[in-house]
Amino acid sequence: MQLHLQQVPARNGRLWIRHGFKVFQRQPMALAGLFGLFLFVGFAAMLLPYVGLMLTMASLPLLSLGFMLATHLVLQKKTPTAAVFIAPLKLTPERRRSQLLLCFSYAGAALLIGLLSDWVDGGSTSDLQRLIAENADNDTIANAATDPRLFWGLATRLGLVALLSVPYWHAPALVHWGGQGVAQALFSSTLALWRNKAAFALNALLWGGLLLAVASSVSLVFGLLGLAQFAPMVLMATGLLLSTVFYASLYFSFVDCFMFGAPPDVLSEPHSSSS
């Protein structure tokens, strides 16, 4: 399939979210079930010693591509199943090798980021997590949380993960639908995000604002009702729902950036301008 990189206006970052909600409304149970299944398999994999974390991290590129395939099926009025996660590995041997190389190179880079971040924070993040897991007293946890190294470790981790996501954002889809090799797919993804950085920046800001608004509203409402102990459960459920919508919306950023055909009933607004 021939793909053509294009530049889109910043407002498209909002449209991607809108279309993600539209698709979710069409098949909420199927899409939420796919995300829940991925989480379950990921948690199960984490129980495996030594290789569990690596396998979980390596599956993330297939998660994004699997949801793109699921969204594509929903737009065709079909119900997606768990087969979307293995479909990318059932094409040609060349594309399967490229997908696996993307998966494990991503996992390797993510693990290196984790090690570097642990070095930057001097293990303070691990110490804080251990204290919380051991139900240490509040004063001990508060003292550990004030360690200034936590900030630098978190900044390093988030900054490097954000940079890592750029080349891998569209790369699995470019291999799957465009037949590109690993290096070309990573380069094309980076170029697409750079040329459309305004749209992606708006998209990120809107997602951040939405998550903050939902968390604040739930905490406030349950606090006023005297049911603050139930707020974490509602926040978790809401977070899972919004995460599903986020992954469903990835398809639209891809079709917008690469002029890949999408049904006109969803992408009906004239919002793109080819470069």
C-alpha positions as CSV (number, residue, x, y, z in Angstrom):
1,M,0.0,0.0,0.0
2,Q,1.4,3.4,-1.0
3,L,1.6,5.9,1.8
4,H,2.2,9.6,1.5
5,L,3.4,11.7,4.3
6,Q,1.4,14.9,4.7
7,Q,1.3,17.9,7.1
8,V,-1.9,18.6,9.0
9,P,-3.1,21.6,11.0
10,A,-2.8,21.6,14.8
11,R,-6.6,21.3,15.3
12,N,-6.4,17.7,14.0
13,G,-4.9,16.7,17.4
14,R,-8.4,17.4,18.8
15,L,-10.1,15.5,16.0
16,W,-8.1,12.4,16.7
17,I,-9.4,12.3,20.2
18,R,-13.0,12.9,19.0
19,H,-12.8,10.1,16.5
20,G,-11.3,7.8,19.2
21,F,-14.5,8.4,21.3
22,K,-16.7,7.8,18.3
23,V,-15.1,4.4,17.5
24,F,-15.2,3.4,21.2
25,Q,-19.0,4.2,21.2
26,R,-19.5,1.8,18.4
27,Q,-17.8,-1.2,20.0
28,P,-17.2,-0.3,23.7
29,M,-17.2,-3.9,25.1
30,A,-15.0,-5.3,22.3
31,L,-12.4,-2.5,22.6
32,A,-12.4,-2.4,26.4
33,G,-12.1,-6.2,26.4
34,L,-9.0,-6.1,24.1
35,F,-7.3,-3.6,26.4
36,G,-8.3,-5.7,29.5
37,L,-6.9,-8.8,27.9
38,F,-3.6,-7.1,27.1
39,L,-3.3,-6.0,30.7
40,F,-4.0,-9.4,32.0
41,V,-1.5,-11.1,29.7
42,G,1.0,-8.3,30.6
43,F,0.6,-8.9,34.3
44,A,0.9,-12.6,33.9
45,A,4.1,-12.1,31.9
46,M,5.6,-10.0,34.6
47,L,5.4,-13.0,36.9
48,L,8.0,-14.7,34.8
49,P,11.5,-14.3,36.3
50,Y,14.1,-12.4,34.3
51,V,12.2,-12.3,31.0
52,G,8.8,-11.1,32.1
53,L,9.6,-7.4,32.0
54,M,11.3,-7.7,28.7
55,L,8.4,-9.5,27.1
56,T,5.9,-7.0,28.5
57,M,7.9,-4.0,27.1
58,A,8.4,-5.8,23.8
59,S,4.6,-6.2,23.4
60,L,3.9,-2.5,23.5
61,P,4.5,-1.8,19.8
62,L,2.1,-4.7,18.9
63,L,-0.4,-3.2,21.3
64,S,-0.6,0.1,19.4
65,L,-0.7,-1.7,16.1
66,G,-3.3,-4.2,17.3
67,F,-5.6,-1.3,18.4
68,M,-5.1,0.4,15.0
69,L,-6.2,-2.9,13.3
70,A,-9.1,-3.1,15.8
71,T,-10.2,0.5,15.0
72,H,-10.0,-0.3,11.3
73,L,-12.3,-3.3,11.8
74,V,-14.8,-1.3,13.8
75,L,-15.0,1.3,11.0
76,Q,-15.8,-1.6,8.6
77,K,-18.6,-2.6,11.0
78,K,-16.8,-5.7,12.2
79,T,-16.1,-6.8,15.7
80,P,-12.4,-7.0,16.6
81,T,-11.0,-9.9,18.5
82,A,-7.7,-10.8,20.1
83,A,-6.5,-11.9,16.7
84,V,-5.6,-8.3,16.0
85,F,-2.5,-8.6,18.3
86,I,-1.1,-11.5,16.3
87,A,-2.3,-10.5,12.8
88,P,0.9,-8.4,12.2
89,L,3.0,-11.5,12.7
90,K,1.1,-13.5,10.1
91,L,2.0,-11.5,7.0
92,T,5.2,-12.1,5.1
93,P,8.3,-13.4,6.9
94,E,10.1,-10.1,6.2
95,R,7.4,-8.0,7.9
96,R,7.2,-10.5,10.8
97,R,11.0,-10.1,11.3
98,S,10.7,-6.3,11.1
99,Q,7.9,-6.3,13.7
100,L,9.8,-8.5,16.1
101,L,12.9,-6.3,15.7
102,L,10.9,-3.2,16.4
103,C,9.4,-4.9,19.5
104,F,12.7,-6.1,21.0
105,S,14.6,-3.0,20.1
106,Y,11.9,-0.9,21.9
107,A,12.1,-3.2,24.9
108,G,15.9,-2.9,25.0
109,A,15.8,0.9,24.8
110,A,13.2,1.1,27.5
111,L,15.2,-1.1,29.8
112,L,18.3,1.1,29.2
113,I,16.1,4.2,30.1
114,G,15.0,2.5,33.3
115,L,18.6,1.7,34.3
116,L,19.8,5.2,33.5
117,S,16.9,6.8,35.4
118,D,17.7,4.5,38.4
119,W,21.2,5.7,38.3
120,V,20.1,9.4,38.1
121,D,17.8,9.1,41.2
122,G,20.3,6.9,43.1
123,G,17.6,4.3,43.8
124,S,15.3,6.8,45.6
125,T,12.4,5.8,43.4
126,S,12.8,2.1,44.3
127,D,13.2,2.9,48.0
128,L,9.9,4.9,47.9
129,Q,8.1,2.1,46.2
130,R,9.4,-0.4,48.7
131,L,8.3,1.7,51.6
132,I,4.8,2.1,50.2
133,A,4.6,-1.7,49.5
134,E,5.7,-2.4,53.1
135,N,3.0,0.0,54.5
136,A,5.6,2.1,56.2
137,D,4.5,4.9,58.5
138,N,3.4,8.2,56.8
139,D,6.4,10.2,58.2
140,T,8.9,7.7,56.7
141,I,7.2,7.8,53.3
142,A,6.9,11.6,53.4
143,N,10.6,11.9,54.1
144,A,11.5,9.6,51.3
145,A,9.2,11.5,48.9
146,T,11.0,14.7,49.6
147,D,14.3,13.4,48.2
148,P,15.2,15.8,45.4
149,R,16.7,13.0,43.4
150,L,13.2,11.7,42.8
151,F,12.4,14.7,40.6
152,W,15.5,14.3,38.4
153,G,14.9,10.6,38.1
154,L,11.3,11.1,37.0
155,A,12.3,13.9,34.6
156,T,14.9,11.7,33.0
157,R,12.5,8.7,32.8
158,L,9.6,10.7,31.3
159,G,11.8,12.8,29.0
160,L,13.6,9.8,27.5
161,V,10.4,7.7,27.2
162,A,8.8,10.6,25.3
163,L,11.8,10.7,22.9
164,L,11.7,7.0,22.5
165,S,8.0,7.0,21.6
166,V,8.6,9.3,18.6
167,P,10.3,6.9,16.2
168,Y,8.1,4.0,17.4
169,W,4.8,5.9,17.2
170,H,3.9,5.0,13.6
171,A,6.7,2.5,12.9
172,P,4.7,-0.8,13.4
173,A,1.9,0.5,11.2
174,L,4.4,1.6,8.5
175,V,5.8,-1.9,8.5
176,H,2.3,-3.5,8.5
177,W,0.6,-1.4,5.9
178,G,3.5,0.2,4.1
179,G,5.9,-2.7,4.0
180,Q,8.7,-0.5,5.1
181,G,11.9,-1.8,6.7
182,V,12.8,-1.1,10.3
183,A,15.1,1.8,9.7
184,Q,12.8,3.4,7.1
185,A,9.8,3.0,9.4
186,L,11.6,4.6,12.4
187,F,12.7,7.5,10.2
188,S,9.3,8.0,8.6
189,S,7.6,8.0,12.0
190,T,10.1,10.5,13.4
191,L,9.6,12.8,10.3
192,A,5.8,12.5,10.6
193,L,5.8,13.6,14.2
194,W,8.2,16.4,13.6
195,R,6.3,17.8,10.6
196,N,3.0,17.5,12.6
197,K,4.4,18.5,16.0
198,A,1.7,21.1,16.5
199,A,-1.1,18.6,16.1
200,F,0.7,16.1,18.4
201,A,1.4,18.7,21.0
202,L,-2.2,19.8,21.1
203,N,-3.3,16.1,21.3
204,A,-1.0,15.5,24.2
205,L,-2.1,18.7,26.0
206,L,-5.8,17.8,25.5
207,W,-5.2,14.3,26.8
208,G,-3.4,15.6,29.8
209,G,-6.1,18.2,30.5
210,L,-8.8,15.5,30.2
211,L,-7.1,13.2,32.6
212,L,-6.5,16.0,35.1
213,A,-10.2,17.2,34.8
214,V,-11.6,13.6,35.3
215,A,-9.3,12.9,38.3
216,S,-10.2,16.2,39.9
217,S,-13.9,15.8,39.3
218,V,-14.1,12.3,40.6
219,S,-12.0,13.1,43.7
220,L,-14.2,16.2,44.4
221,V,-17.5,14.5,43.9
222,F,-16.7,11.5,46.0
223,G,-15.1,13.7,48.7
224,L,-18.3,15.8,48.9
225,L,-20.4,12.7,49.2
226,G,-18.2,11.3,52.0
227,L,-17.3,8.3,49.8
228,A,-13.6,9.2,49.3
229,Q,-12.6,5.6,49.8
230,F,-14.3,4.6,46.6
231,A,-12.7,7.3,44.5
232,P,-9.5,5.2,43.6
233,M,-11.7,2.4,42.2
234,V,-13.7,4.8,40.0
235,L,-10.5,6.5,38.9
236,M,-8.9,3.2,38.0
237,A,-12.0,2.2,35.9
238,T,-12.1,5.6,34.3
239,G,-8.4,5.5,33.5
240,L,-8.8,2.1,31.8
241,L,-11.7,3.5,29.7
242,L,-9.7,6.5,28.7
243,S,-6.7,4.4,27.9
244,T,-8.8,2.3,25.6
245,V,-10.0,5.4,23.8
246,F,-6.5,6.7,23.5
247,Y,-5.3,3.5,21.8
248,A,-8.4,3.6,19.5
249,S,-7.5,7.1,18.5
250,L,-3.9,6.2,17.3
251,Y,-5.3,4.9,14.0
252,F,-6.5,8.4,13.1
253,S,-3.2,10.1,13.7
254,F,-1.7,7.5,11.4
255,V,-4.3,7.8,8.6
256,D,-4.1,11.6,8.9
257,C,-0.3,11.8,8.7
258,F,0.1,9.3,5.8
259,M,-3.1,9.8,3.8
260,F,-4.1,6.2,4.4
261,G,-7.8,5.7,3.4
262,A,-10.4,6.0,6.2
263,P,-14.2,5.8,6.0
264,P,-15.6,9.2,5.2
265,D,-18.5,8.9,7.7
266,V,-15.9,9.2,10.6
267,L,-13.3,11.4,9.0
268,S,-15.9,13.6,7.4
269,E,-14.6,17.0,8.3
270,P,-12.3,18.8,5.8
271,H,-9.3,19.3,8.0
272,S,-6.2,18.1,6.2
273,S,-3.9,20.0,3.8
274,S,-1.4,18.1,1.7
275,S,2.1,19.3,1.5
